[in-house]
């Protein structure tokens, strides 16, 4: 997949950079390999134009032989996974007050990305990809799975991949042909907040599809979480995209109290045929059906 190096700028003495080395899938044909590299260059150009306080600045990109490189700001400080594990080791929870500060900053970064002329999806939001600088600024790092949503066409990711299972929605398991949009990042946002405020890893979407009810309410784990924040997390983590907020702005307005209602399709009204309209859900339905039939046969025996 690639590596990230801490590097020093030889022209600007004392400037430290994060150098991301991208190694493309070696099993790709020569044509597809070239397409992936061309896509990398297009997306690197777009990333270099981004300017937001909660995103590391991409300052350059280049290629050496078969490998491509992104030069980004080095972000000092601990990632949120480290901070969460420290709290867990002390038998404590991260306070909702602190979590809200991080959630607001992450939401601002995602709103900025999603509102680009061609919306940009991060697709790998998780605690370890969120770094807190010594001055309290949150940075969303690692654009390895970034996807540019160009209207009417399917794009190729910089690195082929599907994100980290615990924070990935079902629709993202289909690769680049899947129907991902800004609501996929919203699911990962919710799963990340769940983990940070409960010290418990959220069950992955595949497990939830086969075993409904395995996702616990956050307040049953940490009673200090407010009902408002719990509802926001669960809203973002709905399995079907149509049951999530339509935008990151809508979700932020909800958990900050700007709006009081969740304007999306009710989960209770959700029908099985809705899942069948999304190709990526069909394998999970087949597996669940087979397990049910086997269970029935075993019960009869």
C-alpha positions in Angstrom: 0.0 0.0 0.0 2.7 2.5 0.9 4.5 4.2 3.7 4.7 7.6 5.4 8.0 9.1 6.3 9.0 12.0 8.5 11.2 14.1 6.2 13.1 17.4 6.4 12.9 19.9 3.6 16.4 20.4 2.2 15.6 23.8 0.8 13.7 25.2 3.8 15.9 24.3 6.7 14.1 23.2 9.8 10.8 22.5 8.0 9.5 19.0 8.7 7.2 17.2 6.3 5.1 14.1 6.1 6.1 12.3 2.9 3.5 9.7 1.8 4.8 7.1 -0.6 2.1 5.4 -2.7 2.8 2.0 -4.2 0.0 1.0 -6.7 -1.4 -2.5 -6.9 1.2 -4.6 -8.7 -1.5 -6.9 -10.1 -3.0 -4.2 -12.2 -2.5 -4.4 -16.0 -0.2 -1.8 -17.5 -3.2 0.2 -18.8 -4.9 0.2 -15.4 -1.7 0.9 -13.6 -1.2 4.0 -15.8 -4.8 5.1 -15.1 -4.2 4.8 -11.4 -1.1 6.9 -11.6 -2.9 9.5 -13.8 -5.7 9.6 -11.3 -3.1 10.1 -8.5 -1.7 13.1 -10.2 -5.2 14.6 -10.8 -6.2 14.1 -7.2 -2.8 15.3 -5.8 -3.4 18.5 -7.8 -6.9 18.9 -6.2 -5.6 18.1 -2.7 -2.8 20.7 -3.1 -5.5 23.4 -3.7 -7.3 22.6 -0.4 -6.8 25.1 2.5 -8.5 24.5 5.8 -7.2 24.7 9.4 -8.3 21.1 10.2 -6.5 19.6 7.2 -2.8 19.2 6.6 -1.6 21.2 3.7 -0.4 19.2 0.6 2.5 21.3 -0.7 4.0 19.1 -3.4 3.9 15.8 -5.3 6.3 13.9 -7.5 7.1 10.5 -8.8 10.2 8.3 -8.8 10.1 5.3 -11.1 6.9 3.3 -10.2 6.1 5.1 -7.0 4.3 8.4 -6.4 4.7 10.8 -3.4 2.7 13.4 -1.6 4.4 16.0 0.5 2.2 17.2 3.4 2.6 19.3 6.5 3.9 17.3 9.4 1.3 17.3 12.2 2.8 16.9 15.7 0.9 15.6 18.7 -1.0 12.4 19.6 -3.8 10.9 17.6 -7.2 10.5 19.2 -6.9 6.7 19.4 -3.8 7.2 21.7 -5.7 9.7 23.9 -8.7 7.3 24.1 -6.5 4.4 25.1 -4.8 6.5 27.8 -8.3 7.3 29.3 -9.3 3.7 29.1 -6.2 2.6 30.9 -7.1 4.9 33.7 -10.7 3.6 33.8 -12.0 6.9 32.5 -14.0 8.1 29.5 -13.1 11.1 27.4 -15.6 13.8 28.4 -18.4 14.7 26.1 -17.2 18.3 26.3 -13.8 17.3 24.9 -15.5 15.0 22.4 -17.7 17.8 21.2 -14.8 20.1 20.5 -13.2 17.4 18.4 -16.5 16.6 16.6 -17.0 20.3 15.7 -13.6 20.5 14.2 -13.9 17.2 12.3 -17.4 18.3 11.1 -15.9 21.6 9.8 -13.2 19.7 7.8 -15.7 17.3 6.3 -18.2 20.1 5.4 -15.3 21.8 3.6 -14.3 18.6 1.7 -17.9 17.7 0.8 -18.7 21.2 -0.4 -16.0 21.3 -3.0 -17.1 21.7 -6.6 -16.4 18.0 -7.0 -17.1 16.7 -3.5 -14.2 15.0 -1.8 -14.7 11.9 0.3 -12.1 10.9 2.9 -13.4 7.3 3.3 -11.1 6.4 6.2 -12.2 8.5 9.1 -11.1 6.8 12.4 -9.5 7.8 15.7 -6.0 7.0 14.5 -6.4 9.4 11.5 -7.3 12.3 13.8 -4.3 14.1 15.4 -4.5 16.7 18.1 -1.8 19.3 17.9 -0.2 20.8 21.1 -2.4 24.0 20.6 -5.6 22.0 20.5 -6.2 22.0 16.7 -7.6 18.7 15.3 -6.2 17.6 12.0 -7.8 14.9 9.7 -4.8 13.1 8.2 -4.1 10.3 5.7 -5.7 10.9 2.4 -4.8 7.4 1.2 -8.4 6.5 0.3 -9.6 9.9 -0.9 -12.2 9.8 -3.7 -13.2 12.7 -5.9 -16.9 12.5 -6.8 -17.0 13.6 -10.4 -20.5 13.8 -11.7 -21.5 10.9 -14.1 -18.2 8.9 -13.8 -16.6 6.4 -11.6 -13.3 7.4 -10.1 -10.2 5.4 -9.1 -8.9 5.9 -5.6 -5.3 6.9 -5.0 -4.9 3.5 -3.2 -7.3 0.7 -3.8 -9.0 -0.1 -0.5 -12.2 0.1 1.5 -11.2 1.8 4.8 -11.0 0.3 8.2 -13.8 -2.3 8.9 -15.0 -1.0 12.3 -15.8 2.5 10.8 -16.8 1.6 7.3 -20.4 1.5 6.0 -21.7 -1.4 4.0 -21.9 0.5 0.7 -18.2 1.1 0.8 -17.3 -2.6 0.6 -18.1 -2.6 -3.1 -14.9 -0.8 -4.1 -14.8 2.1 -6.5 -18.0 0.9 -8.3 -20.1 1.2 -5.1 -22.6 3.9 -4.4 -20.6 5.9 -1.9 -21.3 9.6 -1.3 -20.9 12.1 1.6 -23.2 9.8 3.8 -20.4 7.2 3.8 -18.1 9.7 5.6 -21.0 10.5 7.9 -21.2 6.8 9.0 -17.5 6.8 9.8 -17.9 10.0 11.7 -20.5 8.5 13.9 -18.6 5.2 14.4 -15.5 7.3 15.4 -17.5 9.3 18.0 -19.0 6.0 19.3 -15.5 4.6 19.9 -14.1 7.8 21.4 -16.9 8.3 23.9 -17.4 4.7 25.0 -13.9 3.2 24.8 -15.6 0.3 22.9 -15.1 -0.6 19.3 -18.3 -0.4 17.3 -19.4 -3.6 15.6 -18.7 -3.5 11.9 -21.5 -3.0 9.5 -21.4 -6.6 8.2 -21.9 -8.0 11.7 -24.7 -5.5 12.3 -26.5 -6.5 9.1 -26.4 -10.3 10.0 -27.0 -9.7 13.7 -29.4 -6.7 14.2 -29.3 -5.3 17.7 -25.6 -5.9 18.3 -24.9 -2.2 18.3 -25.4 -1.0 21.9 -26.7 2.4 22.8 -23.7 4.6 23.8 -25.4 5.7 27.0 -25.7 2.0 28.1 -21.9 2.0 28.2 -21.2 5.6 29.3 -24.1 7.2 31.1 -22.4 10.6 31.0 -23.1 10.8 27.2 -26.1 13.2 26.6 -29.2 11.9 24.9 -28.7 14.4 22.2 -25.2 13.1 21.4 -26.3 9.5 21.5 -29.1 10.2 19.0 -26.6 12.0 16.7 -24.2 9.0 16.8 -26.9 6.5 16.1 -28.4 8.6 13.4 -25.1 8.8 11.6 -24.5 5.0 12.0 -27.7 3.8 10.4 -27.0 1.0 8.0 -28.9 2.3 5.1 -27.5 5.7 3.7 -31.1 7.0 3.3 -31.5 6.8 7.1 -28.5 9.0 7.8 -28.3 12.8 7.7 -28.1 14.0 4.2 -25.1 16.2 4.9 -22.5 16.8 7.5 -24.0 20.2 8.0 -27.3 18.7 9.0 -25.6 16.3 11.5 -23.5 19.1 13.0 -26.6 21.3 13.4 -28.3 18.4 15.2 -25.6 17.6 17.7 -25.0 21.2 18.4 -28.7 21.8 19.1 -29.3 24.1 16.1 -32.0 21.8 14.9 -34.0 19.4 17.0 -35.5 16.8 14.6 -33.9 14.1 12.4 -35.2 14.6 8.9 -34.5 11.2 7.4 -36.5 8.1 6.7 -37.5 6.3 9.9 -35.7 3.1 10.5 -38.9 1.4 11.6 -40.4 2.1 8.1 -37.4 0.6 6.4 -38.2 -2.4 4.2 -36.0 -5.3 3.1 -36.5 -4.4 -0.6 -34.6 -1.2 0.1 -31.4 -3.2 0.9 -31.8 -5.3 -2.3 -31.6 -2.1 -4.4 -28.0 -1.8 -3.3 -25.8 -4.4 -4.9 -23.2 -4.4 -2.1 -25.8 -5.6 0.5 -26.9 -8.7 -1.5 -24.0 -11.0 -0.4 -24.7 -10.2 3.3 -28.4 -11.1 2.8 -27.5 -14.4 1.1 -25.1 -15.3 4.0 -27.8 -14.4 6.5 -30.4 -16.5 4.7 -28.1 -19.5 4.5 -27.3 -19.3 8.2 -31.0 -19.1 9.0 -31.8 -22.2 6.9 -29.0 -24.2 8.5 -30.1 -23.1 11.9 -33.7 -24.3 11.2 -32.4 -27.7 9.9 -30.2 -28.2 12.9 -33.2 -27.3 15.2 -35.3 -30.0 13.4 -32.6 -32.6 13.8 
